[in-house]
Amino acid sequence: MIKEFLAQKQKQGLLRFLRHADYKKSGDIFIEGKKYIDFSSNDYLGLSQHAKLIQAAQDAAEKFGTSSSSSRLLSGSFKLHNELEEKTAEFKKKEAALVFNSGYQANIGIISALCTKQDAIFCDKMSHASIIDGTLLSGSKFFRFSHNDLGHLESLLEKYRNKFNNALIITESIFSMDGDKAPLKGIVALKEKYNCRMLVDEAHATGIFGKNGSGLTEEEGLSEKIEFIMGTFSKAMGSFGAYLACSKDIKDYLINTCRSFIYSTALPAPVIAADIAAIDVIKKEPHRRKTLLDNADYFRNTLKKNQISVKGASQIIPLITGDCVKTLEISKMLMEAGYWALPIRPPTVPKNESRIRFSLAYNHAKKDLKRLLDDIIKIRCSYPGMGDR
Ligand SMILES: Cc1ncc(COP(=O)(O)O)c(C=O)c1O
């Protein structure tokens, strides 16, 4: 049965396998002795190689060792965790923050701790798997609204909201696969009109948007209006782990109820120290996010000028290629030309919306972006439908 499963996935162009990097350096990835420019990483600002993060992690390893060796509620909670939570709360302009071991663990734990079988969750259809899994785990009634469609969300709220005790609306602020922005102000207006709470996942916005780089909720002045602002340290922050910025009461409630927080060994001190250093670097080095977003505009606009339509309004630029087999072929051509640009296929994205998701990074040189754009335009001659959506 397992062999048949694998054979069928292979035939459909859906078989996944691991590729092992020799090492990574300044936006490049080295695999089996060959160098590729890495367009599949979320290290958007290049912070995973920043001297201040590395130094902070080394110092913490010397002082605390390599593991926290215990859950936060036993002996795994260090002053460093507390410092990170205070700095995160201040960064996100919320009363408190709680650190989680990963974005996946954060979403499944937070949603299932906050919502019950008597509640309803209204969630954007393009939400990350961790949001879907958290919702399913909660047992709440689950409504999915069409991607970024305020009209559809309102029609669901109108019909169903008053049948439930509590309701939670969930969206990402920058969508991980489409790179577009959620209409946060519109969603906030609806959550107020229909007496709901709101959770925003800023995994791909943290470090990039807003005056201080804390995210799109900061940029749009919505930090106070949104009850639960979640994000990760694993993407633009160049480190690992995740956070929820919220009220002090919610933090205390989660410390007592959130199973993915309680029943897991705390993140080790070197990771926490790198997270703290990342917040500092984000605030002090705004040129990184400015250059990144300028490059993303240049990349998207050049494709558009060449009649290749791309979605998004961020550093994530998806080129929709359609079916899986075609997407694999295009990815292979890009690899042969020296770009690490992997295919994204169902179930991560809807059927027939397979894509190459270009993740831009601060340390991509303009000349490399130009060469990649020329190559995409050339490849398009062999795949006329590419980028039509
Ligand atoms: C929107 C979103 N939320 C959560 C996560 C999970 O974060 P982590 O990789 O830290 O588990 C991801 C990761 O890809 C994501 O894209």
The ligand as a Gaussian input file, in Angstrom:
#p B3LYP/6-31G(d) Opt

LIG

0 1
 C        1.654000      31.729000       7.670000
 C        2.490000      30.756000       8.429000
 N        2.176000      30.499000       9.699000
 C        2.908000      29.635000      10.427000
 C        3.995000      28.993000       9.907000
 C        4.768000      28.026000      10.739000
 O        5.912000      28.631000      11.231000
 P        7.180000      27.763000      11.655000
 O        7.940000      27.460000      10.405000
 O        7.916000      28.633000      12.612000
 O        6.647000      26.510000      12.295000
 C        4.373000      29.242000       8.595000
 C        5.557000      28.566000       8.031000
 O        5.742000      28.394000       6.885000
 C        3.596000      30.139000       7.826000
 O        3.888000      30.381000       6.550000

